[in-house]
Amino acid sequence: MEYIVGITLALIFCGAAAGLGMDRDRVFYPAVAIAVTSYYLAFAVADGRHELRRDRGGARGRAHADPRSRRASSAEPRIPMSAPVMLMKAVVRPEYGDTGVLRIKRLERPVPQKDEVLIRVMAAGLDRGQWHLMTGRPYAMRLATGLTQPKQQVLGMDVSGVVEAVGAEVTRFKIGDAVFGASSRTFAEFTCAREDQLCAKPERLSFEQAATAAISGVTALIGLRDVAKVKPGQSVCVIGAGGGVGSWAVQLARHFGAHVTAVCSTSKVEFVRALGATSVIDYTKVPLPTDGRFDVILDFAGNRPLSVLRKALAPQGTLVLGGGEDGDRFVGGMGRTLRAVLWSMFLKQRLAMLAGFVKPEPLQALAHILDQPGVTPAVGRTFPLEEAADGMRALVSNRVLGKLVLRVAT
Ligand SMILES: NC(=O)c1ccc[n+]([C@@H]2O[C@H](COP(=O)([O-])OP(=O)(O)OC[C@H]3O[C@@H](n4cnc5c(N)ncnc54)[C@H](OP(=O)(O)O)[C@@H]3O)[C@@H](O)[C@H]2O)c1
């Protein structure tokens, strides 16, 4: 259904572009962007509905979700009706707002569906996406997450932990395995994740390090490998290099053999050098160059005007817009991204958006990279689950080096 929405809107766009006599090459990327954005929105709406059904619990929802029910499918794990309800701690936000809306609540422990794994959460990555979900800003996001109230109360997407139970159709994991990956509601002692959204935790990584990989690591990987198609020897500039996604992007760009220029503030200069940046621009002292020296720019911060970024980009270079926090309240950084994708139709330079959905293949590819020494997630600070609000405040202070992580169990 999500594919149909995306492809239909992209076809309508292509038809209109053909009617206007536009060059086919110029139409391709915007059409893909429209397809991806529509897919994402349709996916998010469908996902929101699924989570809402889970949140409601209730007798009707339980028939599918709770295996203690007599009507539960035979493919689900069997737990006797008399089994006590198991509770867990979770960070919830019943309404949108600042960190004051966060609460620690006791909730029923989730039960895995047939293709899911129940994880005892050891650590959960804290990223800007969680800030947006907490505040409900930019407002456009609420089309998917709930207009006036969040559809889903528990925050968190990145996770690492130990498998506690598996659904009947799970084949890759067994109880006791250490895993990492992406799910929803990971700011809790237990969470369920689809098997294909998880990988075995590389032994050389701690749970805290592994908990930063699925959201920030996969975003950086997709930006470099799939969108920019970075090649060895190319010159890559990472803006926001000292942050969660940027610290991954610097290391992965080096892993792909690129020369990396990191853009960050003074306090992060030594940190990004240690990650492998060949040169550093302290943006508080020096502006971006205007000589078109970069083959690829990955922009994760600052919301700089496209004209400034294009001057730093080679004539046939690729600008990948991954984020930025200085947009307006309605569309946030997306306004600039959509303008860029449309503008790209008329330019030799490629201006592309980055939608870093966690898909099985890039997650596996990242796990493979992490199995070897070289790329190591940079965890700047950790907070206990109960101090998630402090973690959120640290996140938006811009002072953290690399990633923030919530420690859930030890
Ligand atoms: N597209 C996707 O799928 C996707 C996925 C994940 C995240 N994102 C987005 O990517 C962005 C970055 O996320 P994150 O988790 O890395 O956030 P983060 O950890 O807060 O990092 C942002 C970094 O940008 C730096 N910065 C702030 N203003 C800057 C400026 N004017 N110029 C250069 N650097 C500046 C900050 O430190 P200094 O100012 O001290 O250098 C900070 O280190 C967010 O907007 C997030 O929503 C997108």
PDBQT file of the ligand as one rigid body, heavy atoms in Angstrom, charges set to zero:
ROOT
HETATM    1  N1  LIG A 501      17.725  12.014   7.263  1.00  0.00    +0.000 N 
HETATM    2  C1  LIG A 501      17.670  11.106   8.231  1.00  0.00    +0.000 C 
HETATM    3  O1  LIG A 501      17.233   9.992   8.045  1.00  0.00    +0.000 OA
HETATM    4  C2  LIG A 501      18.204  11.498   9.572  1.00  0.00    +0.000 A 
HETATM    5  C3  LIG A 501      18.531  10.534  10.523  1.00  0.00    +0.000 A 
HETATM    6  C4  LIG A 501      19.099  10.942  11.727  1.00  0.00    +0.000 A 
HETATM    7  C5  LIG A 501      19.247  12.306  11.967  1.00  0.00    +0.000 A 
HETATM    8  N2  LIG A 501      18.861  13.215  11.032  1.00  0.00    +0.000 N 
HETATM    9  C6  LIG A 501      19.020  14.656  11.248  1.00  0.00    +0.000 C 
HETATM   10  O2  LIG A 501      20.400  14.976  11.156  1.00  0.00    +0.000 OA
HETATM   11  C7  LIG A 501      20.676  16.098  11.979  1.00  0.00    +0.000 C 
HETATM   12  C8  LIG A 501      21.846  15.779  12.890  1.00  0.00    +0.000 C 
HETATM   13  O3  LIG A 501      21.449  14.768  13.795  1.00  0.00    +0.000 OA
HETATM   14  P1  LIG A 501      22.428  14.353  14.950  1.00  0.00    +0.000 P 
HETATM   15  O4  LIG A 501      21.770  13.231  15.678  1.00  0.00    +0.000 OA
HETATM   16  O5  LIG A 501      23.782  14.163  14.407  1.00  0.00    +0.000 OA
HETATM   17  O6  LIG A 501      22.387  15.671  15.863  1.00  0.00    +0.000 OA
HETATM   18  P2  LIG A 501      23.472  16.151  16.931  1.00  0.00    +0.000 P 
HETATM   19  O7  LIG A 501      24.097  14.970  17.575  1.00  0.00    +0.000 OA
HETATM   20  O8  LIG A 501      22.824  17.167  17.766  1.00  0.00    +0.000 OA
HETATM   21  O9  LIG A 501      24.602  16.822  16.036  1.00  0.00    +0.000 OA
HETATM   22  C9  LIG A 501      24.453  18.019  15.369  1.00  0.00    +0.000 C 
HETATM   23  C10 LIG A 501      25.837  18.660  15.327  1.00  0.00    +0.000 C 
HETATM   24  O10 LIG A 501      25.809  19.807  14.510  1.00  0.00    +0.000 OA
HETATM   25  C11 LIG A 501      26.702  20.774  15.054  1.00  0.00    +0.000 C 
HETATM   26  N3  LIG A 501      26.282  22.110  14.586  1.00  0.00    +0.000 N 
HETATM   27  C12 LIG A 501      25.316  22.909  15.100  1.00  0.00    +0.000 A 
HETATM   28  N4  LIG A 501      25.206  24.028  14.367  1.00  0.00    +0.000 NA
HETATM   29  C13 LIG A 501      26.125  23.924  13.359  1.00  0.00    +0.000 A 
HETATM   30  C14 LIG A 501      26.502  24.752  12.280  1.00  0.00    +0.000 A 
HETATM   31  N5  LIG A 501      25.922  25.928  12.065  1.00  0.00    +0.000 N 
HETATM   32  N6  LIG A 501      27.467  24.316  11.438  1.00  0.00    +0.000 NA
HETATM   33  C15 LIG A 501      28.077  23.132  11.610  1.00  0.00    +0.000 A 
HETATM   34  N7  LIG A 501      27.777  22.303  12.642  1.00  0.00    +0.000 NA
HETATM   35  C16 LIG A 501      26.809  22.701  13.506  1.00  0.00    +0.000 A 
HETATM   36  C17 LIG A 501      26.603  20.603  16.538  1.00  0.00    +0.000 C 
HETATM   37  O11 LIG A 501      27.785  20.896  17.265  1.00  0.00    +0.000 OA
HETATM   38  P3  LIG A 501      28.787  22.135  17.047  1.00  0.00    +0.000 P 
HETATM   39  O12 LIG A 501      27.943  23.302  16.672  1.00  0.00    +0.000 OA
HETATM   40  O13 LIG A 501      29.419  22.299  18.402  1.00  0.00    +0.000 OA
HETATM   41  O14 LIG A 501      29.766  21.730  15.991  1.00  0.00    +0.000 OA
HETATM   42  C18 LIG A 501      26.336  19.101  16.678  1.00  0.00    +0.000 C 
HETATM   43  O15 LIG A 501      27.547  18.406  16.914  1.00  0.00    +0.000 OA
HETATM   44  C19 LIG A 501      19.393  16.400  12.755  1.00  0.00    +0.000 C 
HETATM   45  O16 LIG A 501      18.727  17.459  12.123  1.00  0.00    +0.000 OA
HETATM   46  C20 LIG A 501      18.594  15.125  12.632  1.00  0.00    +0.000 C 
HETATM   47  O17 LIG A 501      17.211  15.348  12.716  1.00  0.00    +0.000 OA
HETATM   48  C21 LIG A 501      18.364  12.838   9.851  1.00  0.00    +0.000 A 
ENDROOT
TORSDOF 0
